[in-house]
Amino acid sequence: MKKANNISKDTNDMLPEYDFSGKKAVRGKYYRARQQGYTIRIHNEDGTITEQQIGPTITLDPDVSHYFPDSESVNNTLRALIALVPSKQMGEKKAKYKANKATKKNTASE
């Protein structure tokens, strides 16, 4: 004989222990921190601390991810593209636009 299921079917199908009324939910609470990157510190038993720097998360569009299924393939392709760039361009700085300021005429001395 099966046990009778005494869970009431309300408009929402959540159990009573999942009552979130009165709580303020924040959407994307950790999103910005993950996009900027973060550091993980592991405290070892011998007293040393191991740190790992986790870089920002990069998301590929679905059409691009079809060609690059993992991060290794993306890195290999980018390294190949970097090798095609002439080396003298990598060290050059961008030319800055300098606008000539118009000199103010001194009308008081005329």
C-alpha positions as a Markdown table, in Angstrom:
| # | Residue | x | y | z |
|---|---|---|---|---|
| 1 | Met | 0.0 | 0.0 | 0.0 |
| 2 | Lys | 1.3 | 3.4 | -1.0 |
| 3 | Lys | 1.5 | 6.3 | 1.4 |
| 4 | Ala | -0.9 | 9.1 | 0.8 |
| 5 | Asn | 0.8 | 12.2 | -0.4 |
| 6 | Asn | -0.5 | 15.0 | 1.7 |
| 7 | Ile | 1.2 | 17.9 | -0.1 |
| 8 | Ser | -1.5 | 20.4 | -1.1 |
| 9 | Lys | -1.5 | 21.5 | -4.7 |
| 10 | Asp | -1.5 | 25.3 | -4.5 |
| 11 | Thr | -1.0 | 27.7 | -7.4 |
| 12 | Asn | 2.7 | 27.4 | -6.8 |
| 13 | Asp | 4.1 | 23.9 | -6.5 |
| 14 | Met | 6.7 | 24.7 | -3.9 |
| 15 | Leu | 7.0 | 23.0 | -0.5 |
| 16 | Pro | 6.2 | 25.0 | 2.6 |
| 17 | Glu | 9.9 | 24.9 | 3.7 |
| 18 | Tyr | 10.8 | 26.9 | 0.6 |
| 19 | Asp | 9.0 | 30.0 | 1.8 |
| 20 | Phe | 10.9 | 33.1 | 0.6 |
| 21 | Ser | 8.3 | 35.7 | 1.6 |
| 22 | Gly | 9.9 | 38.6 | 3.5 |
| 23 | Lys | 13.3 | 38.0 | 2.0 |
| 24 | Lys | 14.8 | 40.3 | -0.5 |
| 25 | Ala | 16.4 | 38.5 | -3.4 |
| 26 | Val | 19.2 | 40.1 | -5.4 |
| 27 | Arg | 19.5 | 39.0 | -9.0 |
| 28 | Gly | 23.1 | 38.6 | -10.2 |
| 29 | Lys | 24.6 | 39.3 | -6.8 |
| 30 | Tyr | 28.0 | 37.8 | -7.7 |
| 31 | Tyr | 27.9 | 38.6 | -11.4 |
| 32 | Arg | 30.1 | 41.7 | -11.4 |
| 33 | Ala | 32.8 | 40.1 | -9.2 |
| 34 | Arg | 33.0 | 37.1 | -11.4 |
| 35 | Gln | 33.3 | 39.3 | -14.5 |
| 36 | Gln | 36.2 | 41.2 | -12.9 |
| 37 | Gly | 38.1 | 38.1 | -11.7 |
| 38 | Tyr | 38.8 | 37.0 | -8.2 |
| 39 | Thr | 41.5 | 35.3 | -6.0 |
| 40 | Ile | 41.1 | 32.1 | -4.1 |
| 41 | Arg | 43.2 | 31.6 | -1.0 |
| 42 | Ile | 43.7 | 28.0 | 0.3 |
| 43 | His | 45.1 | 27.7 | 3.8 |
| 44 | Asn | 47.1 | 24.5 | 3.9 |
| 45 | Glu | 47.6 | 22.4 | 7.1 |
| 46 | Asp | 51.3 | 23.2 | 7.2 |
| 47 | Gly | 50.6 | 26.9 | 7.5 |
| 48 | Thr | 51.3 | 27.9 | 3.9 |
| 49 | Ile | 48.8 | 29.8 | 1.8 |
| 50 | Thr | 48.2 | 28.9 | -1.8 |
| 51 | Glu | 46.6 | 31.6 | -4.0 |
| 52 | Gln | 45.0 | 31.1 | -7.4 |
| 53 | Gln | 44.0 | 34.0 | -9.5 |
| 54 | Ile | 40.8 | 33.3 | -11.5 |
| 55 | Gly | 40.5 | 35.7 | -14.4 |
| 56 | Pro | 37.4 | 37.3 | -15.7 |
| 57 | Thr | 34.8 | 35.0 | -17.3 |
| 58 | Ile | 34.6 | 35.4 | -21.1 |
| 59 | Thr | 31.5 | 34.2 | -22.8 |
| 60 | Leu | 31.5 | 33.2 | -26.5 |
| 61 | Asp | 28.4 | 33.7 | -28.7 |
| 62 | Pro | 26.7 | 30.4 | -29.8 |
| 63 | Asp | 27.9 | 30.7 | -33.4 |
| 64 | Val | 31.5 | 31.2 | -32.3 |
| 65 | Ser | 31.4 | 28.4 | -29.7 |
| 66 | His | 30.4 | 26.0 | -32.4 |
| 67 | Tyr | 34.0 | 26.4 | -33.8 |
| 68 | Phe | 35.7 | 26.6 | -30.4 |
| 69 | Pro | 34.4 | 24.0 | -28.0 |
| 70 | Asp | 37.0 | 24.6 | -25.2 |
| 71 | Ser | 39.4 | 27.3 | -24.0 |
| 72 | Glu | 42.4 | 25.5 | -25.3 |
| 73 | Ser | 41.2 | 25.8 | -28.9 |
| 74 | Val | 40.4 | 29.5 | -28.4 |
| 75 | Asn | 43.9 | 30.1 | -27.0 |
| 76 | Asn | 45.7 | 28.2 | -29.8 |
| 77 | Thr | 43.8 | 30.2 | -32.4 |
| 78 | Leu | 44.6 | 33.5 | -30.7 |
| 79 | Arg | 48.3 | 32.6 | -30.4 |
| 80 | Ala | 48.3 | 31.9 | -34.2 |
| 81 | Leu | 46.7 | 35.3 | -34.9 |
| 82 | Ile | 49.2 | 37.0 | -32.6 |
| 83 | Ala | 52.1 | 35.4 | -34.5 |
| 84 | Leu | 50.8 | 37.0 | -37.7 |
| 85 | Val | 51.0 | 40.5 | -36.4 |
| 86 | Pro | 54.3 | 42.2 | -37.3 |
| 87 | Ser | 56.5 | 42.6 | -34.2 |
| 88 | Lys | 57.2 | 46.3 | -34.8 |
| 89 | Gln | 53.5 | 47.1 | -34.5 |
| 90 | Met | 53.3 | 45.5 | -31.1 |
| 91 | Gly | 55.8 | 47.9 | -29.5 |
| 92 | Glu | 54.5 | 51.1 | -31.2 |
| 93 | Lys | 52.3 | 53.4 | -29.3 |
| 94 | Lys | 49.2 | 54.9 | -30.8 |
| 95 | Ala | 49.6 | 58.3 | -32.2 |
| 96 | Lys | 47.8 | 60.8 | -30.0 |
| 97 | Tyr | 45.7 | 63.5 | -31.6 |
| 98 | Lys | 46.8 | 66.9 | -30.5 |
| 99 | Ala | 44.5 | 69.8 | -31.3 |
| 100 | Asn | 46.1 | 73.2 | -31.6 |
| 101 | Lys | 44.5 | 75.5 | -29.2 |
| 102 | Ala | 43.4 | 78.7 | -30.7 |
| 103 | Thr | 45.3 | 81.6 | -29.1 |
| 104 | Lys | 43.2 | 84.1 | -27.4 |
| 105 | Lys | 43.4 | 87.6 | -28.7 |
| 106 | Asn | 44.1 | 90.2 | -26.1 |
| 107 | Thr | 41.5 | 92.8 | -26.9 |
| 108 | Ala | 42.3 | 94.9 | -23.8 |
| 109 | Ser | 45.8 | 95.8 | -25.0 |
| 110 | Glu | 44.6 | 97.0 | -28.5 |
